[in-house]
Amino acid sequence: MQKPLRKDIQPGSEVRIVQKQHQRSGELTQGRVKRLLTKSESHPHGIKVELTCGQVGRVQSLL
């Protein structure tokens, strides 16, 4: 499954992310995007974002 591109993600978007400490287990966290941290258009592991709750991770899917 292909990860969403940066152009598809805006602040306020509802997403599922994987945090650094959960990459092996694949545990996903759901939330709203506060800001985008990755500058490039795409990334093989997903675009890195910060959620409104303060958690940081890579976007695995849009909701």
N, C-alpha and C positions, 0 to 999 in steps of 0.2 A: 504494500500500500504506500502510495506516494504522500509525503508530508506536505502540508499547505505552504504556499509561497508567501514571502513577506507582503506582497501586494494584496493578498487575500485577508490579512490580519490587520485590524485597526484597534486603537484603544476603545474599550467597551465591548469588544467581541467576546462571546462565550466560547471557551476552549477547554480542551483536556491537555494537560502537560505531564511530562515525566520529570521529576526532580533528580538531581545528580545522585543522591543517595539511593534512589529507587530504580536506577537504570537497569540493574541486573534482574530485579524482580518484575519490572514493567508496571509497577503500581502507578496508576494515573490519578491526578488531582484535577478537579474541575473548578473553574473560576472565570472571572472577567479580567481582560487584559488592561493593565494600567499603562504600561509602556513597552515598546519593543527595544530589545538590547542588541540584536544581531543587525548589522548594517548591510550585509550582502542580501541579494534577492532570494537565495535558497541556501540550505545547509543539509548535509546528508542525515543528520540526527534531528533536524527540526529547528525552527527559528526560536531563539531564546527570548523569553518575555518575562516581565514581572507582573504578577497578578495584583489586584486591588488589596488582597489580604497580605501582600508582602512576599509571598513565595515566588521563587525564580525557578524556571525550568524550560524545557524545549517542547514546543507545540507538536502534539501527535495527531490531533484532529480538531476540526471546528464543529460546534454544535448548532 
